[in-house]
Amino acid sequence: MSCSIYRATAWLTRSSRLIATHYLLDVYTTGFSPQTWDVPHLWPQRFAFTTLRDAREIERVMDIFPTWKPHLEHHLFWNKACAVLDPLGALNHLSFIQPPSSTAGSNNSTTLVRVSMYHHFHSLLGASCAVCRINTPYNSEGVGAGSHKRSVSTQYAGTVLLCKEHRKAAAFCGVCLREAPRTELEEEYTQGVPVGCLENEDHQTWPDVEATCRSCRAQVFWMRVNARPEWRQAVNTHRWATLDWETRSTVENFIDLGEGTIQDVLQVAEEKHWLRSYTKLGDMLQQALASSRYVSRAESGEVYNSDEELSEDETDDPEMLSLTEDAGGVKGLAISDWARNRILDGHWISPADDWFHNSANGRPRLAPAVHPCPWNRWAVYEGALDEGQRDDAQVLEHPRPKTHLAPHAPSYALCEMTYRAFSRLMGEILSPAMRNIVRKIVMECAADGTDPAVRANRMTLEDVMRELRDESAWYNGIDWLERRTNARLEERRRAKERDEDDSSSSSHSTGSHTTSPVLSTTTLQTTPSPPPSGKEDEAVASSPMTAAPPVTTSPVQKSPAMIHPIPYVPVTAQHLPYYSIEAFAYVWREACAPLYQCQCSICERAMLNANLAPGSTVPTQAQLHPSAVAAQLSPPTNPTPPVQIKIQDAPIEPELAVVQGYEDDLDGSEDESLDEDGESERGDIDGDDATSLTLSLSASISVPDPDTPASEVQGTPQVAATTRKRPSTELDNDAFDELHPGVTFPTSQPSERGGTPPKRARRHGSFDGTLSSPAAPTPVGKAPASPDSSPSRQRKRSSEELELVDREAPGSGKRMRSDDVADAPLPSVEKGNAVSPPSVVRTAQLDARPERRASAVAGAN
């Protein structure tokens, strides 16, 4: 039994060691080997590095198979590893240990026990500087110099201890563990290749690594480039001299200076390769660079002697190229040109749909496209044709493979730029034709008396694309009404010809077998109706517009002009994915925007003011009818002076003081409902009465001559000719005219009030002021000193003034109140003399409201 167990243990030991040996051979050939140690005189350093790397791999196998660990601890690999770390045997005493005594107080000396080489290797590694042992494998430098206080994580050797010298920042490479020479920048080291240990910025490629050397950065970078064919094509070493300037400078900065990450460098290289392969960036950059050089030399007074001198002056300065490309906008021009060619060739798939691989319900994203005007060779886009191809020589399918087989932008940022350029140029190319379609809808709906917005809203994308395939949509200034009339007449003529052909063929086929309609019993005692003349239909078709169009359109041109450029239009819109439909629908919504604008006077006035403001335009109007807006905004050649209306006072008749009917009092409730400002609600007149303002004015109106100086009309009030509410004085005039025809009602000039009259009448004293200035208040019941001091518009009469007039006209038919007593007698008025109303002493009993009158009487008693 014991023999079988022994044999099984021996077999497991040999098997595990054999497997570990073959695994080490495989790791040695396929594992990472830094190129910095490939130099022949650095092979001992390479041997030390691979030893630490393989030791870590063996430990991984021991962790995976714990039962193999006791057998693999005595593998001969650990003997070699200990010899590499301590070639002189300075720490051999660490390979022996003294086990504790089995009996307490025993004086017998115990023998030393030798530990496995695996444990001895870890003892050496935990007491030495790994960087020193790899860089100086010939001596014992760094042995016993390691400290647990100074440990660092490396990519292939794991966590190692460091000495005091190597604990500094960027003192060694965390990948190959090569130290940076302390005198690397001195003259004797300038001839060789520098190590270039710099701080690590690419933590995605080398996590937990503080610094990397130039050799490791270049090695890992080219390993990543060879992983994908697109990257190999973007960064091709065979044509390194012809690479884009930005790609070349980015790669050099990463390898030599450690700037950026590998992913960023590959992204820039792929973007520049896509721009140079599928756009005209290279040609545009060369032209911009030559132009900038010519301008700079011309400004300095120098000129080019020949074309050879211009070509010899080329340089590879990255700063100059960067300024030319970025500041000059060459990159944006190249992307816009790519998007424009894509639209003109009929491939209306948005770059966003290419990036997200969107499709319309699984349909292919390629549809044939036709040109609206194929007969015009100057309007046909030929940018996607190969060399030697011509559309006029042979019928070619569009879009061309050069357009729809091109890959999308390699990065999200570049794809977003192409998406925005595609959407913008889609609007620039299709907007003129879509505005013509909207113009057609407006003119036809205006003639038919229908709403163009409803018709435009009911149109689908297929309908709009069908209109775009019509050549008439690509002409400006077409008379759509005449075109529709001609089309209807042509259709009616063709239908009439078909009917005649059908009738003639039917008559020839029947021959003499038919009965004459004159002898037929079904036609007796009937009169055949005459054939339709078609004049009524023609009159309806050619009738003028019954109503003005709701939206102003551009005028009809005598010879319509063709729009440029004209793209190929797809035959259907069912293949368009989400973002492509959004871009197309957005252009159509912008073209239809004027149909949904408010046409009220307020909005029209605001639109006119916005157009008159300097530097402001209304996009929707400018898109739909620029000529009409320009005609509306153009100033008149002969400006008409503003009309001035002078209102003169009419003479006051004596019958004025006795005329005030019961009907002019409106309502007693209205007099009682005075607001806080002391004004009555009598002034709230219906809007219909305001239209008769010019008919009810009893004053004379005169328009002064435009040549009259301003000093002569300084006192004349300027009245704006606008409709307003009728004041109470005009209502008094109407009532007076009804009761006493032929008698003129005197109109007293309203006075300017500096403040609001008091709400309650004063109990004692009187008030009567003189008008010293236009700003001074005029007392109630007083006429203004002169017509020049009157305001430009009349004010409403308060209830107190109306009560005053009631008391002054006892014969007007209104019932007088018993408690309304005036404190001062009224002067006699002679007929024919125009006098002002006398000043009145206002008392508390003038207040017509019962509650205020009662309180006033109580206070007086």
C-alpha positions in Angstrom: 0.0 0.0 0.0 2.8 2.4 0.9 4.6 1.5 -2.3 1.7 2.4 -4.4 1.2 5.7 -2.7 4.9 6.5 -3.1 4.8 5.6 -6.8 1.7 7.8 -7.3 3.4 10.7 -5.5 6.5 10.3 -7.6 4.4 10.1 -10.8 2.5 13.3 -9.9 5.8 15.1 -9.1 7.4 14.2 -12.4 4.2 15.0 -14.3 3.7 18.4 -12.8 7.3 19.4 -13.3 7.2 18.2 -16.9 4.1 20.2 -17.5 5.6 23.3 -15.9 8.8 22.9 -18.0 6.9 22.9 -21.3 4.8 25.8 -20.1 7.9 27.8 -19.4 9.2 27.0 -22.9 6.0 28.2 -24.4 6.0 31.4 -22.3 9.6 32.1 -23.3 8.8 32.0 -27.0 5.4 33.7 -27.0 5.7 36.1 -24.0 6.5 39.7 -24.2 10.1 40.5 -24.6 11.1 44.2 -24.6 13.0 45.3 -27.6 15.2 47.4 -25.4 17.1 44.2 -24.2 17.4 42.8 -27.8 20.8 44.4 -28.2 23.5 41.7 -28.1 25.5 43.4 -25.3 22.4 43.6 -23.2 21.5 39.9 -23.2 22.3 39.3 -19.5 19.8 42.0 -18.6 17.3 40.3 -20.9 18.0 37.0 -19.2 17.3 38.6 -15.8 14.1 40.2 -17.0 12.7 37.0 -18.5 13.5 35.2 -15.2 11.3 37.5 -13.2 8.6 37.3 -15.9 8.7 33.4 -16.0 8.7 33.2 -12.2 5.4 35.1 -12.1 3.9 32.7 -14.6 4.9 29.6 -12.6 3.3 31.1 -9.5 0.0 31.5 -11.5 0.1 27.8 -12.3 0.7 27.0 -8.6 -2.3 29.2 -7.7 -4.5 27.4 -10.2 -3.5 23.9 -9.1 -2.8 24.0 -5.4 -2.0 20.2 -5.3 0.9 20.9 -7.6 2.4 23.5 -5.4 4.6 21.2 -3.2 6.0 19.5 -6.3 6.7 22.7 -8.2 8.5 24.4 -5.3 11.5 22.1 -6.0 11.5 22.7 -9.7 15.0 23.4 -11.1 13.8 26.8 -12.5 14.0 28.2 -9.0 17.7 27.4 -8.8 18.4 29.5 -11.9 16.2 32.3 -10.5 18.2 32.4 -7.3 21.5 32.5 -9.2 20.3 35.4 -11.2 19.3 37.4 -8.2 22.3 36.6 -6.1 25.2 35.5 -8.4 27.8 35.8 -5.6 25.8 34.1 -2.9 25.8 37.0 -0.6 22.5 35.9 1.0 22.9 32.1 0.9 22.5 32.0 4.7 18.8 32.8 4.1 18.4 29.4 2.6 18.7 27.6 6.0 16.4 27.9 8.9 16.6 26.4 12.5 13.3 24.8 13.4 12.1 25.2 17.0 13.1 22.4 19.5 10.5 19.7 20.0 11.1 19.5 23.8 11.0 22.5 26.0 14.3 23.1 28.0 16.2 20.6 25.9 19.9 21.4 25.6 20.4 19.2 22.4 21.4 21.3 19.5 19.0 21.0 16.6 20.2 20.7 13.0 19.6 23.4 10.3 16.9 22.7 7.7 17.4 23.9 4.1 14.3 25.5 2.6 13.1 25.0 -0.9 14.6 27.2 -3.6 11.2 28.7 -4.2 11.1 30.1 -0.7 14.7 31.2 -1.0 13.9 33.1 -4.2 11.2 35.0 -2.5 13.5 35.8 0.4 16.1 37.2 -2.1 13.4 39.1 -4.0 12.0 40.6 -0.8 15.4 41.9 0.2 16.8 43.2 -3.1 16.0 46.0 -5.6 14.6 44.3 -8.7 15.6 47.3 -10.9 19.2 47.1 -9.8 19.4 43.3 -10.2 18.1 43.5 -13.9 20.3 46.4 -15.0 23.5 45.1 -13.2 23.3 41.3 -13.3 27.2 41.0 -13.1 27.6 42.1 -9.5 25.7 42.2 -6.2 24.5 45.7 -6.5 21.1 46.1 -5.0 21.2 42.8 -3.1 19.8 43.5 0.3 19.0 47.1 -0.6 15.3 46.7 -1.1 12.8 48.1 1.4 9.1 47.3 1.9 8.5 51.0 2.3 9.5 51.5 -1.3 7.5 49.2 -3.5 6.0 49.7 -7.0 3.8 47.7 -9.3 5.1 46.7 -12.7 3.3 45.2 -15.7 5.2 41.9 -16.1 7.2 41.4 -12.9 4.4 42.3 -10.5 5.1 44.2 -7.3 8.8 44.6 -6.6 10.9 46.5 -4.0 13.1 49.4 -4.9 16.2 51.1 -3.5 16.5 54.7 -2.6 17.8 55.7 -6.0 15.1 54.1 -8.0 12.3 55.5 -5.9 12.4 58.8 -7.8 9.9 59.7 -10.3 10.5 58.4 -13.9 13.7 56.7 -12.7 13.0 53.5 -14.7 10.5 52.1 -17.1 7.6 50.2 -15.5 7.4 47.8 -18.5 10.9 46.6 -19.2 12.4 47.8 -15.8 15.3 49.6 -17.6 16.7 52.5 -15.6 17.1 55.9 -17.0 20.8 56.9 -17.1 21.6 59.6 -14.6 23.8 61.3 -17.1 21.6 60.8 -20.2 21.6 64.5 -21.1 25.3 64.9 -20.9 27.5 65.1 -24.1 29.0 61.7 -24.0 25.5 60.1 -24.1 24.0 62.3 -26.8 25.3 60.0 -29.7 23.3 57.0 -28.6 19.6 56.4 -28.6 18.1 58.0 -25.5 16.1 55.8 -23.1 13.4 58.5 -22.8 11.8 57.4 -19.5 8.8 59.8 -19.1 5.7 59.9 -17.2 3.0 57.5 -18.4 -0.2 59.2 -19.7 -1.7 56.1 -21.3 -3.2 54.3 -18.3 -5.5 52.2 -20.6 -2.5 50.4 -22.1 -0.3 50.4 -19.0 -2.4 50.6 -15.9 -0.5 51.2 -12.6 2.7 52.1 -14.4 4.3 55.4 -13.5 6.7 55.8 -16.4 7.6 54.2 -19.8 10.6 54.3 -22.0 10.7 55.3 -25.7 11.5 51.7 -26.8 8.5 50.2 -25.0 6.1 53.0 -26.3 7.2 52.4 -29.9 7.0 48.6 -29.6 3.5 48.6 -28.1 2.3 51.2 -30.5 3.3 49.3 -33.6 1.9 46.1 -32.1 -1.5 47.9 -31.7 -1.3 49.3 -35.3 -0.8 45.8 -36.8 -3.9 44.5 -35.0 -6.4 46.1 -37.5 -6.1 46.6 -41.3 -7.6 50.0 -41.1 -4.9 51.2 -38.7 -2.2 49.6 -40.8 -3.5 51.6 -43.8 -3.8 54.8 -41.8 -0.3 54.5 -40.4 1.7 52.9 -43.2 5.5 52.7 -42.6 6.2 52.2 -46.3 4.9 55.7 -47.1 5.9 57.4 -43.9 7.2 60.5 -45.7 3.9 61.0 -47.5 1.7 60.8 -44.4 -0.5 63.6 -43.2 1.4 66.2 -41.2 -0.8 65.9 -38.2 -0.6 62.1 -38.2 3.1 62.2 -38.4 3.5 64.8 -35.7 1.1 63.0 -33.4 2.9 59.7 -33.7 6.3 61.3 -33.1 5.1 63.2 -30.1 3.7 60.0 -28.5 6.8 57.9 -29.1 9.5 60.5 -28.3 7.7 62.6 -25.7 5.0 60.3 -24.3 2.2 62.7 -25.1 -1.3 61.4 -25.3 -2.5 57.8 -25.6 -2.3 55.1 -28.3 -6.1 55.3 -28.9 -5.9 59.0 -29.5 -3.0 58.7 -31.9 -4.8 56.0 -33.9 -8.0 58.0 -34.0 -6.2 61.0 -35.4 -4.4 58.9 -37.9 -7.7 57.2 -39.0 -9.5 60.5 -39.3 -6.8 62.1 -41.4 -6.6 59.0 -43.6 -10.4 59.2 -44.2 -10.3 62.9 -44.9 -7.5 62.5 -47.4 -9.0 59.4 -49.1 -12.7 60.5 -49.4 -12.5 64.3 -49.4 -10.4 66.9 -51.1 -8.5 67.9 -47.9 -5.0 67.4 -49.4 -5.6 69.5 -52.5 -7.4 72.3 -50.5 -4.6 72.3 -47.9 -1.9 72.7 -50.6 -3.8 75.5 -52.3 -4.4 77.3 -49.0 -0.7 76.9 -48.1 0.5 78.2 -51.4 -1.9 81.2 -51.2 -0.8 82.1 -47.7 2.9 81.9 -48.7 2.2 84.1 -51.7 0.3 86.7 -49.6 3.1 86.7 -46.9 5.8 87.2 -49.6 3.8 89.9 -51.4 3.3 91.8 -48.2 7.0 91.7 -47.5 7.8 93.1 -51.0 9.1 89.9 -52.5 7.6 88.1 -55.5 8.0 84.6 -57.0 10.3 84.5 -59.9 9.0 81.3 -61.3 6.8 78.3 -60.4 9.9 76.3 -59.5 10.7 78.7 -56.8 7.3 78.3 -55.3 7.6 74.5 -55.3 11.1 74.7 -53.7 9.8 76.8 -50.9 7.7 74.0 -49.5 8.2 73.1 -45.9 6.9 70.6 -43.3 6.4 73.1 -40.5 3.5 71.6 -38.4 2.6 75.0 -36.9 2.2 76.6 -40.4 0.1 73.6 -41.6 -2.0 73.7 -38.4 -2.7 77.4 -38.8 -3.6 77.0 -42.4 -5.9 74.1 -41.8 -7.7 75.3 -38.7 -7.7 79.1 -39.0 -8.4 78.9 -42.8 -11.3 76.5 -42.3 -9.9 74.0 -44.8 -11.2 71.0 -42.9 -14.7 72.4 -42.7 -14.6 73.2 -46.4 -13.5 69.6 -47.2 -16.3 68.1 -45.1 -18.9 70.4 -46.6 -17.7 69.5 -50.1 -18.1 65.8 -49.3 -21.6 66.2 -47.9 -22.6 68.4 -51.0 -21.3 65.7 -53.4 -23.2 63.1 -51.5 -26.5 65.0 -51.8 -26.0 65.9 -55.4 -25.4 62.3 -56.4 -28.7 61.3 -54.9 -27.5 59.4 -51.8 -29.6 61.1 -49.2 -28.6 58.8 -46.3 -27.5 60.8 -43.3 -24.0 60.0 -41.8 -25.7 59.5 -38.4 -27.6 56.5 -39.9 -24.4 55.1 -41.2 -22.7 55.5 -37.8 -25.6 53.8 -35.9 -26.3 51.3 -38.8 -30.0 52.4 -38.9 -32.3 51.1 -41.6 -35.9 51.5 -42.6 -37.6 48.3 -41.4 -34.7 46.2 -42.7 -34.8 47.7 -46.3 -31.6 48.3 -48.1 -30.4 51.9 -47.8 -29.7 52.2 -51.5 -32.3 53.5 -54.0 -31.9 54.7 -57.5 -32.0 58.4 -58.2 -33.0 60.4 -61.3 -32.2 63.9 -62.4 -35.0 66.4 -62.8 -33.3 68.1 -65.8 -31.2 65.4 -67.5 -31.2 67.3 -70.8 -29.2 70.2 -69.3 -25.6 69.0 -69.2 -24.6 72.0 -67.1 -27.0 71.0 -64.3 -26.0 67.3 -64.1 -23.6 66.5 -61.3 -20.5 64.6 -62.5 -18.3 64.7 -59.4 -18.9 61.0 -58.6 -18.0 59.7 -62.1 -14.8 57.9 -62.7 -12.3 59.1 -65.2 -13.5 58.8 -68.8 -17.2 58.4 -67.8 -19.9 60.7 -69.1 -23.6 60.7 -68.5 -24.4 62.0 -71.9 -22.4 59.2 -73.5 -24.2 56.4 -71.6 -26.9 56.1 -69.1 -25.3 55.6 -65.7 -27.0 54.6 -62.4 -27.0 57.0 -59.6 -25.8 57.2 -56.9 -22.4 56.0 -58.1 -20.5 53.3 -56.2 -17.9 55.9 -55.4 -20.5 57.6 -53.3 -22.6 54.9 -51.5 -19.7 52.5 -50.9 -17.6 55.0 -49.1 -17.2 54.1 -45.4 -18.6 56.4 -42.7 -16.4 58.6 -40.6 -14.1 56.6 -38.3 -14.7 58.6 -35.1 -17.8 60.0 -33.4 -16.5 63.6 -33.4 -15.8 63.5 -37.1 -19.2 61.8 -37.8 -21.0 64.5 -35.9 -19.3 67.1 -38.1 -20.3 65.3 -41.2 -23.8 65.0 -39.9 -24.2 68.7 -39.2 -22.7 69.6 -42.6 -25.0 67.1 -44.3 -28.1 68.6 -42.6 -27.1 72.2 -43.4 -26.3 71.5 -47.1 -29.5 69.5 -47.4 -31.3 72.7 -46.6 -29.2 74.9 -48.8 -29.7 72.6 -51.9 -33.4 71.7 -51.5 -34.8 74.9 -49.9 -35.1 76.9 -53.2 -37.0 74.1 -54.9 -39.2 73.5 -51.8 -40.0 77.2 -51.6 -41.2 77.0 -55.2 -43.4 74.1 -54.3 -44.9 76.2 -51.4 -45.3 79.1 -53.8 -47.2 76.8 -56.1 -49.5 75.7 -53.3 -50.2 79.2 -52.2 -51.1 80.5 -55.7 -53.3 77.5 -56.5 -55.1 77.6 -53.2 -55.6 81.3 -53.5 -57.3 80.7 -56.8 -59.4 77.8 -55.5 -60.3 79.6 -52.2 -58.7 76.9 -50.0 -56.2 77.0 -47.1 -52.7 76.4 -48.3 -51.5 75.3 -44.9 -54.0 72.4 -44.8 -52.9 71.2 -48.2 -49.2 71.5 -47.3 -49.9 69.6 -44.0 -51.5 66.7 -45.9 -48.5 66.2 -48.2 -46.3 63.2 -47.4 -42.6 62.9 -48.0 -43.4 60.9 -51.1 -45.5 63.7 -52.4 -42.7 66.2 -51.8 -40.1 64.0 -53.4 -42.4 63.5 -56.4 -42.6 67.3 -56.7 -38.9 67.6 -56.5 -38.5 65.1 -59.4 -40.5 67.6 -61.6 -38.3 70.0 -63.5 -40.6 72.9 -62.9 -39.8 72.9 -59.2 -36.2 74.0 -60.1 -37.2 77.2 -61.8 -37.9 80.5 -60.2 -40.7 82.8 -61.3 -43.1 80.3 -62.9 -46.7 81.3 -63.3 -48.3 78.2 -61.7 -51.9 79.3 -62.4 -51.2 79.6 -66.1 -49.3 76.3 -66.0 -52.3 74.6 -64.3 -54.7 76.1 -66.8 -52.7 75.0 -69.7 -52.4 71.5 -68.3 -56.1 71.2 -67.8 -56.8 72.5 -71.3 -54.4 70.0 -72.7 -55.9 67.2 -70.7 -59.4 68.2 -71.8 -58.2 68.3 -75.4 -56.7 64.8 -75.2 -59.9 63.5 -73.5 -62.0 65.0 -76.3 -59.8 63.4 -79.0 -60.1 60.1 -77.2 -63.8 60.4 -77.1 -64.0 61.3 -80.8 -61.8 58.4 -81.7 -63.9 56.0 -79.6 -67.1 57.3 -81.2 -65.8 57.1 -84.8 -64.5 53.6 -84.2 -67.8 52.5 -82.8 -69.7 54.0 -85.7 -67.5 52.3 -88.3 -67.7 49.0 -86.6 -71.6 48.9 -86.4 -72.1 50.1 -90.1 -75.6 49.8 -91.5 -76.8 47.5 -88.7 -77.7 50.4 -86.5 -81.0 52.3 -86.6 -81.0 56.0 -87.5 -81.6 58.1 -84.5 -84.1 60.2 -86.4 -86.3 57.2 -87.3 -85.9 55.6 -83.9 -89.0 55.6 -81.7 -86.9 56.4 -78.6 -85.9 59.8 -80.0 -89.3 60.9 -81.3 -90.8 64.0 -79.9 -87.5 64.9 -78.3 -84.9 67.5 -79.1 -81.3 66.4 -78.9 -79.2 68.6 -76.5 -76.2 70.4 -78.0 -72.7 69.2 -77.2 -70.9 70.9 -74.3 -69.0 73.9 -75.5 -66.5 73.9 -72.6 -66.7 77.7 -72.2 -67.9 77.5 -68.7 -65.1 75.2 -67.6 -62.6 77.4 -69.4 -64.0 80.4 -67.6 -63.8 78.7 -64.3 -60.2 77.6 -65.0 -59.1 81.0 -66.2 -61.0 83.1 -63.7 -59.0 85.5 -61.6 -58.3 84.9 -58.0 -61.3 85.4 -55.9 -59.3 86.3 -52.8 -55.9 87.6 -52.1 -53.3 85.0 -51.2 -52.7 84.8 -47.5 -48.9 84.8 -48.0 -47.1 87.2 -50.3 -45.2 85.3 -53.0 -42.4 86.3 -55.3 -43.5 87.8 -58.6 -43.9 85.9 -61.9 -40.9 86.3 -64.2 -41.1 86.7 -67.9 -38.4 84.0 -68.4 -38.0 81.7 -65.3 -34.5 81.1 -64.2 -33.1 77.7 -63.4 -31.8 77.0 -59.9 -28.3 75.7 -59.4 -27.2 73.2 -58.3 -29.8 70.5 -59.1 -29.3 67.1 -57.4 -30.3 63.7 -58.3 -33.6 62.9 -56.5 -34.3 59.4 -55.2 -37.3 57.7 -56.8 -38.7 56.8 -53.4 -38.5 57.8 -49.7 -39.2 54.4 -48.2 -35.5 53.5 -47.9 -34.6 56.6 -45.7 -33.8 55.8 -42.1 -34.6 57.9 -39.1 -32.0 60.7 -39.2 -32.3 61.0 -43.0 -36.1 61.5 -42.8 -35.5 64.1 -40.0 -33.1 66.1 -42.2 -35.5 66.0 -45.2 -38.6 66.8 -43.1 -36.8 69.7 -41.4 -36.1 71.4 -44.7 -39.8 71.0 -45.7 -41.0 72.4 -42.4 -38.7 75.5 -42.8 -40.1 76.0 -46.4 -43.7 75.8 -45.1 -43.1 78.1 -42.1 -44.6 81.2 -43.8 -47.9 79.4 -44.2 -48.3 79.3 -40.5 -47.5 82.9 -39.7 -50.1 85.1 -38.2 -51.5 87.6 -40.7 -53.1 90.0 -38.2 -52.2 93.7 -38.2 -50.3 93.5 -35.0 -48.0 90.7 -36.3 -47.6 92.4 -39.7 -46.6 95.6 -38.0 -44.1 93.8 -35.8 -42.7 92.0 -38.8 -42.4 95.3 -40.7 -40.6 96.9 -37.7 -38.2 93.9 -37.5 -37.4 94.3 -41.2 -36.9 98.0 -40.9 -34.5 97.5 -38.0 -30.8 97.7 -39.1 -29.1 94.4 -39.4 -32.2 92.3 -38.8 -34.0 90.0 -41.2 -36.9 87.6 -41.0 -35.7 84.2 -42.3 -39.1 82.9 -43.4 -40.1 86.0 -45.4 -36.7 86.2 -47.0 -36.9 82.6 -48.0 -40.4 82.8 -49.5 -40.7 86.2 -51.1 -37.5 88.3 -50.9 -38.6 90.6 -53.8 -42.0 91.3 -52.3 -40.5 92.2 -48.9 -37.9 94.4 -50.6 -40.7 96.2 -52.5 -42.7 96.7 -49.3 -39.7 98.1 -47.4 -38.4 100.4 -50.1 -39.0 104.1 -49.0 -41.3 106.3 -51.2 -39.6 108.6 -53.6 -41.9 111.6 -52.7 -42.6 111.5 -49.0 -46.0 113.0 -48.1 -45.9 115.4 -45.1 -47.9 114.3 -42.1 -51.5 115.6 -42.0 -52.1 118.1 -39.2 -55.7 118.6 -38.0 -56.6 121.9 -36.3 -59.6 122.0 -34.1 -61.1 125.5 -33.6 -63.6 126.4 -31.0 -67.2 127.1 -32.3 -69.2 130.0 -30.8 -71.3 129.1 -27.9 -75.1 129.6 -28.3 -77.3 130.9 -25.5 -79.5 127.8 -25.7 -76.6 125.7 -24.6 -77.2 126.4 -20.9 -80.8 125.1 -21.0 -80.2 122.0 -23.1 -79.5 118.8 -21.2 -82.0 116.0 -21.8 -82.8 113.1 -19.6 -81.3 110.8 -22.3 -77.8 112.4 -22.0 -77.5 111.7 -18.4 -77.0 108.0 -19.4 -77.8 106.4 -16.0 -77.7 107.7 -12.5 -75.9 104.5 -11.5 -73.1 105.4 -13.9 -72.6 108.8 -12.2 -72.6 107.1 -8.8 -69.9 104.6 -9.8 -66.9 106.9 -9.9 -63.6 105.2 -9.8 -60.7 106.2 -7.6 -59.4 108.7 -10.2 -62.7 110.6 -10.2 -63.6 109.6 -13.8 -67.0 108.3 -14.8 -67.7 105.2 -16.7 -69.6 107.2 -19.3 -66.6 107.3 -21.6 -66.9 103.6 -22.3 -68.5 103.9 -25.7 -69.0 101.0 -28.1 -66.6 100.5 -30.9 -69.2 101.1 -33.5 -69.8 104.6 -32.3 -66.1 105.4 -32.7 -66.3 105.1 -36.4 -68.6 108.1 -36.6 -66.0 110.4 -35.0 -65.3 112.4 -38.1 -69.0 112.8 -38.8 -70.0 114.1 -35.4 -67.3 116.7 -35.0 -68.8 120.2 -35.0 -65.4 121.9 -35.1 -63.9 122.9 -38.4 -60.9 120.9 -39.6 -58.1 122.5 -41.6 -55.0 120.9 -43.1 -52.1 123.4 -43.1 -49.9 123.8 -46.1 -46.7 121.8 -46.0 -44.7 124.9 -46.6 -46.1 126.7 -43.5 -43.3 127.2 -41.0 -43.5 125.4 -37.7 -43.7 128.6 -35.8 -47.1 129.5 -37.2 -48.6 126.2 -36.2 -46.9 125.9 -32.9 -50.0 126.3 -30.9 -52.1 124.1 -33.2 -52.7 120.7 -31.6 -51.5 117.7 -33.6 -54.3 115.1 -33.8 -53.4 111.7 -35.0 -55.9 110.4 -37.5 -56.7 107.2 -35.6 -60.0 105.8 -34.5 -60.7 106.3 -30.8 -63.6 106.2 -28.4 -66.1 109.1 -28.5 -66.0 111.4 -25.5 -69.0 112.4 -23.6 -69.0 115.9 -25.2 -69.7 114.4 -28.6 -72.7 112.5 -27.1 -74.0 115.8 -25.8 -73.7 117.3 -29.2 -75.7 114.4 -30.7 -78.4 114.8 -28.1 -78.5 118.6 -28.5 -78.9 118.3 -32.3 -81.8 115.9 -31.9 -83.7 118.2 -29.6 -82.8 121.5 -31.2 -81.9 121.2 -34.9 -80.0 124.1 -36.4 -78.6 125.3 -33.0 -74.8 124.9 -32.6 -73.7 123.3 -29.4 -70.7 125.2 -28.0 -67.7 123.1 -27.2 -65.5 124.4 -24.5 -61.9 123.5 -24.9 -60.8 121.0 -22.3 -58.2 122.0 -19.9 -55.1 120.3 -18.8 -55.4 118.8 -15.4 -52.3 118.6 -13.3 -53.9 116.0 -10.9 -57.1 114.1 -10.2 -60.1 116.2 -9.0 -61.1 115.4 -5.4 -63.6 112.7 -4.9 -65.8 114.7 -2.4 -67.0 118.2 -2.9 -65.6 120.8 -0.5 -67.9 121.9 2.3 -66.6 125.5 2.7 -65.0 128.1 0.5 -64.5 128.1 -3.2 -61.7 127.3 -5.5 -60.9 129.0 -8.8 -57.4 129.2 -10.2 -55.9 130.8 -13.1 -54.0 128.9 -15.8 -50.4 130.3 -15.4 -48.7 127.6 -17.4 -49.7 124.6 -19.5 -48.7 122.4 -16.6 -50.9 124.2 -14.1 -54.3 122.6 -13.4 -57.5 124.2 -14.6 -60.4 124.4 -12.1 -63.6 122.6 -12.9 -66.0 124.9 -14.6 -63.4 127.3 -16.0 -62.5 127.6 -19.6 -58.8 127.7 -20.6 -57.2 131.0 -21.1 -56.5 130.5 -24.7 -56.8 127.8 -27.3 -53.1 127.4 -27.5 -53.0 126.1 -24.0 -55.5 123.3 -24.6 -54.2 119.8 -24.8 -54.1 117.9 -28.0 -57.0 115.6 -27.1 -60.2 116.0 -25.2 -60.8 114.5 -21.8 -63.8 112.8 -20.3 -66.2 114.9 -18.3 -66.6 113.9 -14.7 -70.0 113.5 -13.0 -69.5 116.8 -11.1 -69.3 118.8 -14.3 -72.4 117.0 -15.6 -74.3 117.9 -12.4 -73.2 121.5 -12.8 -74.6 121.6 -16.3 -77.9 120.1 -15.0 -78.3 123.0 -12.6 -77.5 125.5 -15.2 -80.2 124.2 -17.5 -83.5 124.3 -15.6 -85.5 124.3 -18.8 -84.0 121.2 -20.2 -86.8 119.1 -19.0 -84.9 117.3 -16.3 -86.4 117.1 -12.9 -84.4 119.2 -10.4 -83.6 117.8 -6.9 -84.9 119.8 -4.0 -81.6 119.7 -2.2 -79.5 120.9 -5.1 -79.0 124.6 -4.3 -76.2 126.6 -5.8 -74.4 129.1 -3.6 -73.9 131.6 -6.4 -76.4 132.9 -8.9 -76.0 132.2 -12.6 -75.2 135.1 -14.9 -77.5 135.9 -17.7 -76.6 134.7 -21.1 -77.5 136.6 -24.2 -78.1 134.8 -27.5 -75.3 134.9 -29.9 -72.5 135.6 -27.4 -70.0 132.9 -26.7 -69.2 132.9 -23.1 -67.4 130.5 -20.8 -69.3 128.7 -18.0 -69.1 130.7 -14.8 -67.1 129.6 -11.9 -69.1 127.6 -9.4 -68.7 127.4 -5.6 -68.8 123.7 -4.9 -70.4 122.6 -1.7 -71.1 119.3 -0.1 -74.6 119.3 -1.5 -73.4 118.9 -5.0 -72.6 115.3 -4.4 -75.5 113.3 -6.0 -74.9 110.1 -4.1 -77.3 109.6 -1.2 -74.8 108.2 1.3 -72.3 111.0 0.7 -74.9 113.6 0.7 -76.3 112.4 4.0 -72.9 112.4 5.6 -72.2 115.8 4.2 -75.4 117.3 5.7 -74.8 115.7 9.0 -71.3 117.1 9.1 -72.6 120.6 8.2 -75.2 120.5 11.0 
